[in-house]
């Protein structure tokens, strides 16, 4: 089993959307458990209402989270962490994880906070991670490519795939649907973004092991 954390140092960084998208696509092939440690419980609500094919456990007790390695019966465990660089839950889950995904919008303030998160909470642990540019304006895709190049020049690993800003993500969550269930405008393109991310993720982490 692989443990994958979705982490960010600030709120509004697309963590829940990312964790939902990854779990939805991965659950088409694998047995997936998502740990929702965000007190708001948005991910748990959507997954329950949508009848998700993956399991969800809402848990914010650090002592229980420290025992995630003992969980069995799954190929992959995805942790949706709460925001805050001083969060003990974030530190615990990242340290336990085999791999971390750091979603980030592309505004200068978001990239600044992303860099702080990497320097303070991710890089010191020494575990593999990759940045995922999210909420990317399709009309400004070249700017996103420039940000990718800038981050890579600083030896920060970045997904080649990006998650573009689409109303479909917001409307799917409001309606309590997974992005693959939503049938409104942009739904297929939004799903395809996450499929490309998952393809890269699987190349990075290799075999997900036995359930």
C-alpha positions as CSV (number, residue, x, y, z in Angstrom):
1,X,0.0,0.0,0.0
2,X,1.1,3.5,-0.8
3,X,0.2,6.5,1.3
4,X,-0.1,9.8,-0.6
5,X,-0.7,13.1,1.2
6,X,-2.3,16.2,-0.4
7,X,-0.8,19.1,1.4
8,X,-0.7,22.9,1.4
9,X,0.3,25.6,3.9
10,X,-2.8,27.7,3.3
11,X,-6.5,27.4,2.7
12,X,-8.0,27.7,-0.8
13,X,-5.2,25.7,-2.4
14,X,-7.4,23.2,-4.1
15,X,-6.5,20.4,-1.7
16,X,-10.0,18.9,-1.4
17,X,-10.7,19.1,-5.1
18,X,-7.3,17.4,-5.7
19,X,-7.9,14.6,-3.2
20,X,-11.4,14.0,-4.6
21,X,-10.1,14.0,-8.2
22,X,-7.3,11.6,-7.5
23,X,-9.4,9.2,-5.4
24,X,-12.1,9.2,-8.1
25,X,-9.8,8.2,-10.9
26,X,-7.6,5.8,-8.9
27,X,-10.7,4.0,-7.6
28,X,-11.5,2.9,-11.1
29,X,-8.6,0.5,-10.9
30,X,-7.6,0.3,-7.2
31,X,-9.0,0.0,-3.7
32,X,-8.7,3.5,-2.3
33,X,-9.2,4.9,1.2
34,X,-9.3,8.7,1.7
35,X,-8.5,10.2,5.1
36,X,-10.4,13.4,5.5
37,X,-8.6,15.3,8.3
38,X,-10.0,18.7,7.5
39,X,-12.4,19.7,10.3
40,X,-14.8,21.1,7.6
41,X,-15.4,17.6,6.3
42,X,-16.2,18.8,2.8
43,X,-14.6,15.8,1.1
44,X,-16.6,13.4,3.4
45,X,-19.8,15.1,2.5
46,X,-19.3,14.9,-1.2
47,X,-18.1,11.3,-1.2
48,X,-21.1,10.2,0.9
49,X,-23.7,12.0,-1.2
50,X,-22.1,10.8,-4.5
51,X,-21.9,7.2,-3.4
52,X,-18.2,7.2,-4.1
53,X,-16.4,3.9,-5.1
54,X,-13.7,4.8,-2.6
55,X,-13.9,4.6,1.2
56,X,-13.6,7.7,3.4
57,X,-12.6,8.0,7.1
58,X,-12.9,11.4,8.8
59,X,-10.2,11.6,11.3
60,X,-8.2,14.4,12.9
61,X,-6.7,12.6,15.9
62,X,-2.9,12.8,15.5
63,X,-2.4,9.5,17.5
64,X,-4.7,7.6,15.3
65,X,-3.2,9.1,12.1
66,X,0.2,8.1,13.3
67,X,-0.9,4.5,12.9
68,X,-1.9,4.7,9.2
69,X,0.8,2.2,8.2
70,X,-1.2,-0.5,10.0
71,X,-4.3,0.0,7.8
72,X,-4.8,-2.9,5.5
73,X,-7.1,-3.9,2.6
74,X,-6.2,-1.0,0.3
75,X,-3.9,-0.3,-2.6
76,X,-3.6,3.4,-1.9
77,X,-4.4,5.7,1.0
78,X,-4.9,9.4,0.3
79,X,-4.7,12.0,3.1
80,X,-6.4,15.3,2.7
81,X,-4.6,17.4,5.2
82,X,-5.7,20.6,7.0
83,X,-4.0,23.9,6.0
84,X,-1.3,25.5,8.2
85,X,2.4,25.1,8.4
86,X,2.2,24.6,12.1
87,X,-0.4,21.8,11.8
88,X,0.8,18.6,13.6
89,X,-1.6,16.6,11.4
90,X,0.1,17.9,8.3
91,X,3.5,17.0,9.7
92,X,2.5,13.6,10.8
93,X,0.8,12.6,7.5
94,X,3.6,13.9,5.3
95,X,6.2,12.0,7.4
96,X,4.2,8.8,7.0
97,X,3.5,9.3,3.3
98,X,5.4,7.7,0.5
99,X,4.7,10.7,-1.7
100,X,3.1,14.2,-1.3
101,X,1.2,16.2,-3.8
102,X,1.2,20.0,-3.3
103,X,-1.6,21.6,-5.3
104,X,-1.3,25.4,-5.8
105,X,-3.0,28.1,-7.8
106,X,-0.7,30.2,-9.9
107,X,-1.0,33.7,-8.3
108,X,2.2,35.2,-6.9
109,X,0.9,35.0,-3.3
110,X,0.0,31.3,-3.8
111,X,3.4,30.5,-5.3
112,X,5.1,32.3,-2.4
113,X,3.1,30.3,0.1
114,X,3.9,27.1,-1.8
115,X,7.6,27.8,-1.6
116,X,7.3,28.4,2.2
117,X,5.4,25.1,2.6
118,X,8.1,23.2,0.7
119,X,11.0,24.8,2.6
120,X,9.4,24.4,6.1
121,X,7.2,21.3,5.9
122,X,8.1,19.1,3.0
123,X,11.7,19.3,1.9
124,X,13.2,18.8,5.5
125,X,11.4,15.4,5.7
126,X,13.1,14.2,2.6
127,X,10.2,12.3,1.1
128,X,9.3,12.4,-2.6
129,X,6.8,15.1,-3.6
130,X,5.6,17.0,-6.6
131,X,3.8,20.3,-7.1
132,X,0.5,20.4,-9.0
133,X,-0.5,23.7,-10.6
134,X,-4.3,24.0,-10.1
135,X,-7.1,26.4,-11.0
136,X,-5.0,27.3,-14.1
137,X,-6.7,29.8,-16.5
138,X,-6.8,28.1,-19.9
139,X,-6.3,31.5,-21.5
140,X,-3.1,31.9,-19.6
141,X,-1.6,28.5,-19.9
142,X,1.7,29.9,-21.1
143,X,2.1,31.6,-17.8
144,X,1.6,28.3,-16.0
145,X,4.3,26.8,-18.1
146,X,6.6,29.6,-17.2
147,X,5.9,28.9,-13.5
148,X,6.6,25.3,-14.0
149,X,9.9,26.1,-15.6
150,X,10.8,28.6,-12.8
151,X,10.0,26.0,-10.1
152,X,12.0,23.3,-11.8
153,X,15.0,25.7,-12.2
154,X,14.9,25.8,-8.4
155,X,15.0,21.9,-8.3
156,X,11.3,21.8,-7.2
157,X,9.6,18.8,-8.9
158,X,6.4,19.7,-10.8
159,X,3.7,17.7,-12.6
160,X,3.7,18.3,-16.3
161,X,-0.1,18.0,-16.2
162,X,-2.1,20.9,-14.7
163,X,-5.6,21.1,-13.4
164,X,-7.4,23.9,-15.3
165,X,-9.9,26.3,-13.7
166,X,-13.3,24.9,-14.7
167,X,-16.7,25.7,-13.2
168,X,-17.4,22.0,-13.4
169,X,-15.3,21.4,-10.3
170,X,-17.2,23.8,-8.2
171,X,-20.7,22.8,-9.5
172,X,-19.9,19.1,-9.1
173,X,-19.0,19.7,-5.4
174,X,-22.1,21.9,-4.8
175,X,-24.3,19.1,-6.3
176,X,-22.5,16.5,-4.2
177,X,-21.1,14.7,-7.3
178,X,-17.7,13.4,-8.2
179,X,-16.2,15.1,-11.3
180,X,-16.7,11.9,-13.3
181,X,-20.4,11.9,-12.4
182,X,-21.1,15.5,-13.3
183,X,-22.6,16.0,-16.8
184,X,-22.4,19.7,-17.1
185,X,-20.1,21.8,-19.4
186,X,-16.4,21.1,-19.0
187,X,-16.9,17.9,-17.0
188,X,-15.0,15.6,-19.4
189,X,-12.1,18.0,-19.7
190,X,-11.9,18.4,-15.9
191,X,-11.9,14.6,-15.5
192,X,-9.2,14.3,-18.2
193,X,-6.9,16.7,-16.3
194,X,-7.0,14.4,-13.3
195,X,-6.4,11.3,-15.5
196,X,-3.2,12.9,-16.8
197,X,-2.1,13.7,-13.2
198,X,-2.8,10.1,-12.1
199,X,-0.8,8.7,-15.1
200,X,2.2,10.8,-13.9
201,X,1.7,9.9,-10.3
202,X,1.7,6.1,-11.1
203,X,4.9,6.5,-13.0
204,X,6.5,8.2,-10.0
205,X,5.3,5.8,-7.2
206,X,5.4,2.6,-9.2
207,X,3.5,-0.4,-8.1
208,X,0.7,0.3,-5.6
209,X,1.2,-3.1,-4.0
210,X,-1.3,-5.6,-2.7
211,X,-4.6,-4.6,-1.2
